[in-house]
Amino acid sequence: MQFTVSKEFSFEAAHSLPHLPEGHKCRNTHGHSYRFSVECSAPLDDRGFVVDYAEISAVVNPIVARLDHQNLNDLFPFYTTAENISAWLYEEVSRHLPVSAIVFHETQKTVVRCTRI
């Protein structure tokens, strides 16, 4: 059997998308209350876990600390779209955990689901 577990995290940050046309509201610096889930999928290990939730927190909390209350444009060499941030999170977290998806909420009404093809 294959199982999927997930744990949710959040951070506050600002960004802008200067490549968008004049007049687009996201071109200006603005902030979001970002929220994302890390989904991990695998068969159960000898402890009966896909992965211990504490292990997820141990990997993700330092990443969240790097992002929280920052201007994301100062941290990344790419356009700070929800898609690009979720892909970056996927790569960072998957170095340590069996990530199957990052589900990334930029606002209460917008969400990106990032998986490996």
C-alpha positions in Angstrom: 0.0 0.0 0.0 1.0 3.6 -0.6 0.1 6.3 1.9 0.2 10.1 1.7 0.6 12.3 4.8 0.7 16.1 4.8 1.6 18.9 7.2 0.8 22.6 6.8 3.0 25.6 7.3 2.7 29.3 6.8 4.7 32.5 6.5 4.2 36.2 5.8 6.3 37.8 3.1 6.3 40.5 0.5 7.2 40.4 -3.2 6.6 42.1 -6.5 6.3 40.9 -10.1 8.1 43.6 -12.0 7.9 41.7 -15.3 4.1 42.2 -15.4 2.6 45.1 -17.4 2.1 48.6 -16.0 -1.2 48.8 -14.1 -1.1 45.2 -13.0 -1.6 45.2 -9.2 1.0 42.5 -8.7 3.7 44.5 -10.3 3.9 46.7 -7.1 5.4 45.4 -3.9 2.7 43.7 -1.8 2.4 41.1 0.9 0.8 37.7 1.3 0.0 35.3 4.2 1.4 32.3 2.4 0.3 28.8 3.4 1.5 25.5 2.1 1.3 21.8 2.7 4.1 19.3 2.3 2.7 16.0 1.1 4.9 12.9 1.4 4.0 9.6 -0.1 5.6 6.1 0.4 4.8 2.7 1.8 4.8 2.5 5.6 8.2 2.2 7.2 9.0 -0.2 10.1 7.6 2.3 12.6 4.2 2.4 10.7 4.9 5.9 9.3 5.3 7.3 5.8 7.4 9.9 7.7 7.1 11.2 11.2 5.4 14.6 11.3 8.2 15.8 13.6 10.7 14.9 10.8 8.7 17.1 8.4 8.8 20.0 10.8 12.5 19.5 11.4 13.1 20.0 7.6 10.5 22.6 6.8 10.7 25.0 9.9 14.2 26.3 9.0 13.0 27.0 5.5 10.0 28.9 6.7 12.3 30.9 9.0 14.3 32.0 6.0 11.2 33.2 4.2 9.1 34.7 7.0 8.8 38.5 7.0 11.2 38.9 4.0 10.9 40.4 0.6 11.1 37.3 -1.6 12.5 39.3 -4.5 15.6 39.8 -2.3 16.0 36.0 -1.8 15.5 34.5 -5.2 16.9 34.9 -8.7 13.6 34.0 -10.3 10.2 35.7 -10.6 8.5 35.1 -7.3 5.3 33.7 -8.7 3.4 31.1 -6.6 4.4 28.5 -9.2 8.1 29.3 -8.9 8.1 29.4 -5.1 6.2 26.1 -4.8 8.8 24.5 -7.2 11.6 25.9 -5.1 10.0 24.5 -1.9 9.5 21.1 -3.6 13.2 20.9 -4.5 14.4 22.1 -1.0 12.2 19.7 0.9 12.6 16.7 -1.4 16.3 16.6 -0.6 15.3 15.2 2.8 11.8 13.8 2.5 9.7 11.7 0.1 7.8 14.7 -1.2 4.9 13.9 -3.6 3.5 17.4 -3.8 3.7 20.9 -2.5 0.2 22.6 -2.3 0.9 26.3 -2.1 -1.7 29.0 -1.2 -0.8 32.6 -2.1 -4.2 33.9 -1.1 -7.4 32.3 0.4 -8.7 31.8 -3.1 -5.6 30.9 -5.1 -3.6 27.6 -5.0 -0.8 25.9 -6.9 -0.1 22.2 -6.6 3.4 21.3 -7.6 4.4 17.6 -8.3 7.2 16.0 -10.2 6.4 14.8 -13.7 
